[in-house]
Amino acid sequence: MTVPQAVILAVMQGVTEFMPISSSGHLVLTRALIGITDIPLLFDLILHLGTVTATVIIYRKTIADILRDVGVWLLYRRGERTKGSIQLFLYIIISTAITGIIGLLFKERIKSVFINPVAVSALLIVTGFILLATRFVGEKDGGIESARIHVPVVIGLAQSMAMLPGISRSGSTISAGLFLGLRRDLCGTYSFLLSIPSVFGASVLEYARSHSQLYMQVGLPLVITAFVFSFISGYWSLRLLLRFLERGRLWIFSFYCIVAGVLGLILQ
């Protein structure tokens, strides 16, 4: 892999991770277009780690509040003010657990999709129709305190779907929240905070298994370059996506996904 190829993949990851157009799907199609076929899974996780770092920085105050409230709750088991933060924390754990279980059960089948550009293109079209459906969802005012246990279950299942390249993680989880009646800002917060434990957990496990293979095939300088470009492009991509979500314009991205999916099928 060359430096320009690493930068292209990193910027593609950063831009598409938060925009609801499937980063994994675009990485598969981009690798096919620029002729890269043999990349360790850990390299993709390094790219995701860059965008997760951007998430942590943008949501640093929310994360700090949750950690503080969880600490207070664990130590004193009281505090009306902390109820929302605690519930959000617990719901993220539930959603993450569901995603983890499904990932373990269907890991090999999911891997097979990553080498199939035709399947990726078809799943991009599916993502497009999911996003288009949000056009018909009115603005809701549901907060985390009113969300029942089915909410983290459904969002966890939506995130599980996004393990398939072509299904957008942010698109599917935010859309699920909107369909369940959550506020737009809460849908975004839930979705992007939910990405943190999933990506960090997968990265740590995969690093322990295959870090030597990564350095032999890619090299440390390219890994660092990819992380930096993924982080920078991801940071600005997330800020832009939050503006679209605030205005209820998530569905606009549906047209891109459908067109990209159709073109992907035609060009195979």
N, C-alpha and C positions, 0 to 999 in steps of 0.2 A: 504494500500500500504506500502511495506517495503522500506528501504533505497536502497538495491540492485536493486529493481524494478524501483525506481525513477531514479537511476543512469543509468540503462539500457535505459530507455525511453529518458533521457536527452541526452545521448551520441548518441543514434539513431537519435534524432532530429538534434543535432549539425552536425553530419556527412552528413545526407541526405538532410538538408535544402538547402545547396548550391550545392552539387552534384546533377546533374539533374535527380534524381531518385525518387522524390516525398517523402518528409518527412512525410506528413499526411498519405499517403498510407502505409509507413513502420510503422508508429505509430499504425495504425489500426491492421496490421498483427502482430506486436510485442505484442500488448496487448492481442490479441487472443492466441498467443503462450505461454505467461507467465501467462495467466489466469486472466487478469484484465478486468473487464467488465464495472464498474461504476466509471468513472472519470469525474469530472466537465469539461465543455468546457474551463473554465478559466485556468485549469492546462495546457492544450495544448497551450493556448496563452502565459502562463508564459514561456514555453519551446521556443516558437517563439520569445518571448521578449529577451531571452538570445542570440539567433542568430542575432537578429536585433541590439543588443548592439555591437556585434562583427562587424557588417556591419558599424555602425557609427564610430567605432574606426579605421577601415581600410580605410574608405573613409572620414576621418575627414577633410583633407585638401580640398577635392573637395566640401564637404558640407559647409565648412567655406567660400570658394570662392563664392559659389552660394548665400549664405546668405548675404555676403558683396555686391555682385553685385545687388541682389534684393533690398537691402537697398538703394544703390546709384540710382537705376532705379526709385524706388518709390519717392525718395526725389527730384531728379533732372531731371528725364525723359531723360537722355542722356547718352552717352558713348558707342562708337563703340566696345570697348573691352568686354563689358558685354553682348552683344547680344546673344552669344551662351549659356551662363549661364541662361539668362532670358528665352530663348526658351526652354531649358531643364527643367527648373522649371515649366513653364506653361504646358508643355507636360506631365510631371509627374502628375500634378493636374488633367489634362483631363483623363489620364489613370486611376488614382485613383477613379475619379468620376464615370467612366464607371463601374469599378469593384464594387464600392459601390452600385450603382443602381441595378446591376444584382444580387448582394448578397442579397439585401433587397427583391427583387422580387421572388427569388427562394430559400430563406433561408431554408424553411422546407423540400423541396425536396433534397437539398444538405445534410441536416442532416441525412436523411434516408440512404444515401450511406455510411455514416461513420460506420454503424453497419452491413455492407454487405461485408465481405471479398472477395466473389466471384466477385462483381462489382469492388472492388479495384484491384484485380489481373488482370482483363480484362483491366482496365484503365492503369495499368502499361505497358501492352503490347502496348497500344496506344501511351504512352509516348515514348516507345522504337522506334517505327516507325517514330515518329516526329523527334527524335534525329538522327536517321539513315538518314533521308532526308537531314540533314545539311551536310552530307558527300559530297553531289553533288553541294553544293553552294561554288563558288569560293570566294577568298578573295576580299572584297569590300572596298571602301574608302569613303563611304557616311558619312558625318558629320552631326551634329544636325542642322546646319544652312541650309542644303539642304533638310532636312526632311519636308515633307508637313503634313497637318493636319491628313491625314489618318494613319500616323505612330502611334501617341498616341492612336488613336481609335483601331487599330488592336492589339497593345500591351496590351491595357486595356482589350480587349476581350480575349486575350490569358491568361492574369492573371485571368480573371473570370473563364475560364475553369479549372484553377488550384485550384479552391475552391473544386473541386471533388477530394477526396483522390485517389491517383494513377496517377493523372496528375501532373507532376512536375511544380512548379511555375517558378523556374529559367530556367528549360529546355524549357518550352513553351514560355516564354517571350524573352529569348535570341535567341531561334530559330526564333521567329517572326521577331526580329530585323535583323537577318542574312538574312532571306528571303526577307526583305524589302530593303536590300542593305546597311545597316549600318555597320560601322567598327566594328571589333570584340571587341575592348576595349570599344567602346561606347555602344555596346549591353550589356556588363557586367555591366558597370556603370549605365546605364538606369535601367536594371533589378533589381540590388541590391538596388539602391536608391529608386526605386518604392516600394520595400517591406517595407520601413520605415513607411510612413504614414498609409499604410493599416494595418500593425500589431499593431502599436501604437494606432490607432483609435479603432480597434476592441478590443484591450486589455483594454483600458480605459472604453469603454461602457460595456464590459462584467464584469469588476471589479466592476463597480458601481452597477450592477445587482446582482452578485452572489458571492462576496468575502467572505461573512460569510459562505456560503455553502462550499467553497473551504477549508477554515481553519478547518471546522468541519469534512470534509471527508478525507482530506489529511494531514493537519497540517503545521504550518509555517516552522518548520525545514526542512521538505521534499520539500517545495516550494523553499526555499533558496538553498538547495542542488541541486535541479533540474535546477534552473536558472544558478548556477555557472558551472555545468558540461556542460550544453547546450552552454553557452558562450565560454568556453575553447575549446570544440570540434568544435564548429562552426567557431571560429577564424581561426584555422589551416585548416579546411575544405575549407573555402573561399579562403585562400591564395593558396591552391593546385588547386582548380578549375580554378582560374584566369590563372594559368600556362597552364592548358589544353586548355583554351579558346584562349590564346595568340598564341598557336601553331596550332589552328584549329582542335583540337582533341575532340570536344564535342561529336561527333558521337560515340566514343568508348563506352560511357555509354549506348548506345542503346542495346547492347548485354546483359548487366546485367539486364536491365528493362524487356526485352522480356523473358529471362530465369526465372527471379524472378516471373513474371506474370504467366508463364506457370506452374511453380512449385506450386504457390499459388492456381491455379485452380485444380491441381492434388491432393493437400493435403487437400482440403476442404471436 
